[in-house]
């Protein structure tokens, strides 16, 4: 188990079914955290570390605002035509501080995502990482400010998304970017956690559809 402190100045963790009004979840879903961790270590194959368990916890109270922005919706060709853009309202969170928890005990590979993240963040072996673009959480423009071992900033895991069969939240663990048939979800609740990491068996597992 490894915990990261992650701060993001501004972001939107868009709800999957949001259409006219782009609502945000209060914290990033497991699939978003997984994509962030892959980007951190420079991994472009998102199936490379299937089986890892990932979840996020809120360490502070964020500010919520609403903006009017241009949104792309592909309805006609060519893709850049004016008919594919429209204004929509979007929720934004600001001043985000997170605990991102990662466990690789269910991974099949010998070189796990957890070991690669530890090497990057604790070992600071940056020469071994080949990556491109900015490091973001959510949309590509929502750039990350800090990535540190959790213990350097906090010792608790905050209000964390944990699995529960009767949970009130449904968050994606795997997203089908072409349509939605292959998207998989996990059900749970955002719960207050005591100091220390969450229980592994209550962390969502990254798993594509069979």
TORKEVEX-896986 format. One record per atom (N, C-alpha, C): residue in one letter; y, z, x. Coordinates in steps of 0.001 Angstrom, whole numbers, padded with zeros to 6 digits, always signed. Layout:
aYZX/...
***
This chain:
x-001192+000000+000855/x+000000+000000+000000/x+001236+000000+000886/x+002196-000834+000526/x+003429-000910+001296/x+004594-001050+000321/x+005666-000305+000573/x+006832-000346-000290/x+008045-000887+000431/x+008796-001748-000244/x+010016-002329+000293/x+011216-001874-000518/x+012319-001633+000179/x+013609-001468-000490/x+014296-002825-000486/x+014680-003300-001669/x+015308-004614-001803/x+016580-004462-002620/x+017687-004973-002091/x+018938-004955-002849/x+019397-006386-003088/x+019897-006620-004292/x+020372-007949-004695/x+021722-007758-005386/x+022783-008395-004915/x+024088-008203-005537/x+024131-008631-006997/x+023503-009763-007318/x+023533-010261-008689/x+022304-011125-008942/x+021698-010997-010126/x+020481-011763-010426/x+020226-011765-011928/x+019384-012700-012338/x+018878-012751-013710/x+017370-012926-013644/x+016642-012028-014264/x+015186-012128-014341/x+014857-012633-015747/x+015010-013911-015916/x+015019-014535-017236/x+013725-014296-018012/x+013882-013921-019259/x+012741-013770-020147/x+012138-015140-020436/x+010826-015219-020384/x+010148-016505-020477/x+010419-017278-021744/x+010605-016591-022868/x+010809-017261-024148/x+012284-017405-024511/x+013192-016997-023617/x+014621-017113-023900/x+015033-018574-023873/x+015777-019009-024859/x+016197-020410-024940/x+017716-020540-025065/x+018276-020274-026242/x+019711-020473-026446/x+020541-019417-025713/x+020060-018191-025689/x+020719-017094-024985/x+019773-016610-023905/x+020157-016797-022638/x+019242-016553-021519/x+019251-015063-021168/x+018381-014319-021836/x+018290-012877-021612/x+017561-012575-020309/x+017838-011396-019755/x+017210-010959-018515/x+016336-009735-018767/x+015188-009689-018096/x+014417-008456-018052/x+015202-007436-017221/x+014872-006160-017334/x+015605-005143-016589/x+015180-005078-015124/x+014019-005638-014815/x+013540-005702-013428/x+012722-006975-013250/x+012491-007405-012009/x+011765-008656-011795/x+010292-008539-012160/x+009721-009530-012845/x+008293-009530-013155/x+007450-009613-011890/x+006164-009272-011978/x+005283-009380-010810/x+005270-010775-010192/x+005297-011825-011009/x+005271-013188-010476/x+006515-013475-009643/x+007672-012961-010054/x+008910-013148-009302/x+008851-012399-007978/x+008350-011169-008002/x+008215-010387-006765/x+007241-011056-005798/x+006158-011608-006329/x+005170-012294-005495/x+005800-013509-004818/x+006551-014307-005571/x+007220-015458-004994/x+008220-015065-003927/x+008935-013970-004153/x+009881-013449-003163/x+009167-013059-001864/x+008016-012391-001987/x+007270-011965-000799/x+006708-013159-000035/x+006232-014168-000763/x+005760-015387-000097/x+006897-016045+000674/x+008074-016115+000058/x+009221-016704+000734/x+009612-015898+001967/x+009515-014579+001867/x+009876-013697+002978/x+009055-014012+004232/x+007760-014287+004054/x+006891-014544+005211/x+006720-016039+005492/x+007392-016893+004721/x+007340-018331+004975/x+006093-019014+004469/x+005468-018476+003422/x+004252-019067+002863/x+004617-020007+001719/x+004189-021269+001808/x+004511-022255+000767/x+003374-022475-000222/x+002175-021982+000083/x+001035-022115-000823/x+000923-020842-001652/x+001294-020914-002921/x+001312-019687-003714/x-000077-019174-004063/x-001119-019957-003814/x-002486-019473-004037/x-003063-018774-002815/x-002326-018748-001728/x-002837-018202-000469/x-003210-016723-000597/x-002425-015963-001365/x-002662-014515-001433/x-002958-014048-002859/x-003672-014886-003601/x-004128-014489-004934/x-004991-013230-004826/x-004795-012308-005733/x-005522-011041-005698/x-004651-009867-005299/x-003517-010157-004656/x-002599-009079-004296/x-002058-008404-005553/x-001766-007138-005436/x-001153-006401-006546/x+000314-006135-006203/x+001196-006485-007132/x+002631-006403-006883/x+003331-005847-008111/x+004290-004966-007894/x+005126-004497-008995/x+006462-004039-008448/x+007434-003858-009344/x+008788-003461-008941/x+009207-002215-009698/x+010080-001439-009059/x+010660-000256-009686/x+012168-000256-009515/x+012887+000221-010520/x+014348+000324-010461/x+014736+001637-009792/x+015584+001539-008773/x+016032+002727-008058/x+017426+003172-008485/x+018101+002367-009282/x+019446+002720-009721/x+019676+002177-011128/x+020863+002384-011630/x+021257+001827-012924/x+022127+000608-012679/x+021701-000532-013167/x+022427-001774-012917/x+023487-002007-013995/x+024439-002878-013654/x+025471-003282-014608/x+025046-004594-015261/x+025241-004699-016569/x+024870-005902-017310/x+026132-006641-017762/x+026170-007942-017505/x+027286-008769-017949/x+026742-010069-018529/x+027600-010812-019201/x+027225-012088-019799/x+028214-013146-019336/x+027679-014301-018905/x+028522-015409-018457/x+028156-016659-019249/x+029094-017591-019283/x+028844-018908-019859/x+028655-019882-018713/x+027513-020540-018646/x+027205-021405-017510/x+026582-022709-017987/x+026555-023668-017073/x+025921-024949-017355/x+024430-024853-017077/x+023624-025263-018034/x+022166-025197-017923/x+021608-026610-018025/x+020631-026886-017165/x+019972-028200-017188/x+018763-028162-018098/x+018678-029140-018989/x+017512-029323-019851/x+017178-030812-019829/x+016004-031148-019333/x+015633-032556-019166/x+015217-033133-020516/x+016098-033937-021085/x+015823-034569-022376/x+015855-036098-022287/x+016494-036623-021251/x+016603-038076-021126/x+016679-038467-019654/x+016411-039734-019368/x+016488-040264-018016/x+017761-041073-017850/x+018343-041118-016622/x+017923-040405-015407/x+018210-038909-015493/x+017604-038127-014573/x+017699-036674-014649/x+019137-036193-014546/x+019973-036914-013819/x+021348-036476-013629/x+022303-036882-014720/x+021816-037440-015820/x+022698-037894-016895/x+023328-036708-017613/x+024502-036947-018184/x+025258-035869-018822/x+024540-035276-020030/x+023626-036024-020636/x+022899-035522-021796/x+021916-034422-021462/x+021669-034182-020182/x+020727-033143-019768/x+021401-031814-019450/x+022691-031720-019653/x+023399-030464-019397/x+024025-029948-020685/x+024127-028626-020761/x+024773-028001-021907/x+025195-026592-021505/x+026243-026052-022138/x+026641-024675-021833/x+025761-023676-022585/x+025404-022603-021930/x+024637-021531-022555/x+025099-020195-021992/x+024937-019145-022787/x+025243-017803-022308/x+024037-017251-021551/x+024328-016511-020476/x+023267-015930-019650/x+023623-014493-019291/x+022628-013606-019377/x+022812-012236-018913/x+022625-012161-017403/x+023461-011363-016755/x+023350-011138-015317/x+023326-009638-015048/x+022491-009239-014102/x+022458-007860-013617/x+023153-007816-012270/x+023914-006774-011997/x+024588-006661-010698/x+024338-005285-010089/x+024424-005246-008756/x+024194-003998-008033/x+022761-003529-008113/x+021802-004441-007945/x+020382-004142-008155/x+019767-003536-006891/x+019110-002401-007040/x+018342-001778-005960/x+016917-001542-006466/x+015964-002080-005735/x+014575-002082-006191/x+013628-001498-005151/x+012536-000955-005657/x+011349-000703-004844/x+010334-001778-005215/x+009887-002551-004242/x+008857-003564-004482/x+007589-003098-003782/x+006544-002867-004580/x+005287-002337-004060/x+004247-003441-003946/x+003504-003420-002844/x+002506-004446-002556/x+001221-003798-002068/x+000099-004217-002651/x-001220-003755-002201/x-002142-004959-002116/x-002841-005091-000986/x-003696-006256-000760/x-005177-005921-000729/x-005561-004762-001279/x-006969-004351-001225/x-007876-005278-002029/x-007325-006043-002979/x-008134-006971-003778/x-008102-008402-003245/x-007394-008632-002150/x-007333-009982-001587/x-008636-010324-000875/x-008967-011617-000892/x-010204-012067-000256/x-010018-012375+001230/x-008841-012808+001629/x-008603-013238+003005/x-008504-012079+003982/x-008705-012375+005256/x-008605-011353+006301/x-007151-011105+006699/x-006336-012162+006659/x-004898-012013+006906/x-004228-011872+005545/x-003882-010661+005184/x-003388-010383+003844/x-001871-010508+003779/x-001375-010598+002552/x+000074-010638+002354/x+000703-009331+002815/x+000028-008229+002577/x+000560-006931+002994/x+000734-006866+004504/x-000257-007349+005253/x-000156-007321+006718/x+000962-008227+007211/x+001166-009355+006553/x+002220-010281+006959/x+003610-009707+006657/x+003739-009045+005516/x+005022-008439+005172/x+005326-007279+006121/x+004320-006467+006422/x+004515-005371+007381/x+004967-005907+008733/x+004333-006978+009188/x+004684-007555+010485/x+006122-008049+010500/x+006550-008602+009363/x+007909-009132+009276/x+008959-008026+009189/x+008679-007000+008367/x+009703-005997+008073/x+009667-004817+009047/x+008459-004377+009393/x+008328-003236+010304/x+008247-003710+011750/x+007344-004674+012022/x+007192-005182+013374/x+008338-006056+013829/x+009092-006605+012852/x+010231-007480+013146/x+009843-008620+014095/x+008642-009156+013865/x+008166-010286+014659/x+008658-011577+013997/x+009954-011795+014063/x+010558-012920+013361/x+010140-014263+013945/x+009754-014276+015212/x+009337-015527+015849/x+008066-016082+015230/x+007277-015228+014590/x+006020-015672+013983/x+006226-016220+012578/x+007450-016165+012064/x+007731-016611+010701/x+008464-017941+010735/x+007927-018911+010026/x+008582-020213+009880/x+008932-020398+008412/x+010209-020330+008080/x+010639-020435+006701/x+011925-021239+006631/x+012342-021567+005418/x+013545-022372+005234/x+014270-021915+003980/x+015580-022168+003927/x+016369-021808+002757/x+016711-020332+002718/x+017528-019954+001722/x+017903-018560+001559/x+016791-017754+000906/x+016811-016461+001130/x+015829-015553+000522/x+016413-015034-000788/x+015785-015403-001883/x+016324-015053-003197/x+015286-014314-004030/x+015775-013699-005104/x+014904-013005-006053/x+015305-013473-007443/x+014487-014332-008038/x+014856-014967-009289/x+015309-016388-009017/x+016489-016740-009466/x+017006-018078-009216/x+017381-018243-007749/x+017420-019485-007288/x+017680-019754-005872/x+019056-019292-005423/x+020002-019187-006365/x+021352-018737-006012/x+021477-017216-005976/x+020462-016495-006423/x+020515-015032-006465/x+019928-014482-005159/x+020765-014500-004129/x+020310-014189-002779/x+020152-012686-002566/x+019141-012348-001768/x+018830-010951-001444/x+019768-010468-000339/x+020188-009220-000453/x+021084-008640+000547/x+020316-007850+001605/x+019434-006928+001186/x+018701-006053+002110/x+017210-006100+001827/x+016420-006080+002893/x+014967-005884+002804/x+014596-004902+003900/x+014159-003713+003508/x+013849-002652+004455/x+012576-001932+004025/x+011881-001277+004966/x+010799-000382+004524/x+011374+000664+003582/x+010694+000954+002508/x+011248+001804+001457/x+011682+003164+001982/x+010924+003732+002897/x+011223+005070+003395/x+012541+005199+004122/x+013120+004084+004566/x+014407+004149+005242/x+015556+004405+004282/x+015349+004162+002992/x+016404+004358+001997/x+016017+005365+000914/x+014764+005285+000442/x+014303+006127-000655/x+012865+006572-000378/x+012469+007664-001010/x+011081+008118-000919/x+010370+008042-002261/x+011101+007751-003334/x+010460+007653-004650/x+010332+006200-005064/x+009632+005933-006146/x+009429+004548-006580/x+010189+004232-007858/x+011049+005157-008310/x+011936+004863-009431/x+011204+004635-010743/x+011849+003862-011618/x+011252+003500-012912/x+010474+002210-012702/x+009150+002310-012680/x+008282+001241-012210/x+007479+000631-013355/x+007294-000693-013282/x+006444-001365-014274/x+004987-001131-013915/x+004265-000454-014818/x+002863-000117-014607/x+002029-000603-015788/x+000809-001006-015492/x-000081-001520-016527/x-000404-000450-017564/x-000465-000889-018824/x-000863-000015-019912/x-001387-000896-021038/x-002595-000617-021558/x-003164-001480-022604/x-002321-001525-023876/x-001527-000512-024110/x-000655-000488-025289/x+000815-000525-024879/x+001084-001158-023755/x+002442-001223-023251/x+003371-002010-024151/x+004672-001769-023980/x+005688-002424-024809/x+006344-003602-024108/x+005938-003878-022875/x+006500-005012-022134/x+005386-005957-021728/x+005674-007245-021776/x+004732-008268-021318/x+005449-009116-020280/x+004985-009046-019041/x+005632-009754-017942/x+004638-010696-017270/x+005090-011840-016774/x+004178-012804-016155/x+003709-012367-014769/x+002427-012615-014503/x+001880-012438-013160/x+001606-013795-012503/x+001609-014848-013313/x+001430-016213-012801/x+002143-017158-013762/x+003019-018012-013239/x+003836-018877-014085/x+003399-020327-013941/x+003192-020967-015076/x+002918-022406-015126/x+004276-023103-015223/x+004684-023781-014141/x+006013-024388-014088/x+006076-025725-014823/x+004938-026248-015258/x+004908-027477-016053/x+004342-027118-017414/x+005211-026838-018369/x+004744-026302-019639/x+004537-024800-019506/x+003659-024244-020318/x+003423-022799-020263/x+001966-022424-020498/x+001099-023419-020628/x-000299-023143-020979/x-001007-022313-019916/x-000610-022487-018650/x-001293-021782-017574/x-000616-020495-017143/x+000384-020039-017888/x+001062-018785-017551/x+000214-017594-017977/x+000085-016613-017070/x-000670-015397-017375/x+000258-014203-017366/x-000028-013247-018229/x+000841-012088-018417/x+000080-010784-018193/x+000840-009737-017929/x+000290-008384-017899/x+001108-007522-018844/x+000464-006555-019446/x+001101-005669-020422/x+001241-004279-019830/x+002427-003708-019984/x+002642-002379-019427/x+003936-001758-019918/x+004356-000715-019215/x+005588+000003-019535/x+006343+000283-018248/x+007655+000452-018370/x+008464+000938-017256/x+008465+002456-017334/x+007853+003092-016336/x+007651+004537-016367/x+008299+005196-015155/x+008754+006429-015363/x+009244+007230-014249/x+008071+007616-013363/x+008244+007429-012061/x+007165+007740-011120/x+007547+008944-010273/x+006574+009753-009908/x+006847+010829-008947/x+007033+010231-007562/x+007318+011047-006595/x+007467+010558-005231/x+006147+009972-004743/x+006253+008959-003916/x+005059+008296-003411/x+004766+007031-004174/x+003790+006254-003724/x+003480+004960-004340/x+002805+005115-005696/x+002862+004074-006529/x+002154+004104-007815/x+000651+003968-007605/x-000114+004308-008630/x-001569+004156-008557/x-001921+002669-008490/x-002808+002305-007573/x-003147+000901-007361/x-003708+000265-008624/x-004557+000986-009347/x-005205+000396-010521/x-004239+000177-011686/x-003007+000659-011554/x-002003+000425-012589/x-000969-000617-012164/x-001197-001215-011006/x-000307-002279-010539/x-000836-003634-010990/x+000017-004542-011479/x-000437-005863-011903/x-001029-006653-010740/x-002071-007413-011034/x-002750-008233-010030/x-002332-009702-010190/x-001980-010328-009085/x-001596-011732-009105/x-002859-012579-009241/x-002961-013254-010380/x-004207-013966-010685/x-003904-015200-011547/x-004158-016406-011032/x-003945-017616-011833/x-005024-017751-012905/x-004817-018619-013876/x-005852-018827-014896/x-007115-019432-014291/x-008254-019074-014830/x-009525-019583-014298/x-009767-021023-014744/
***
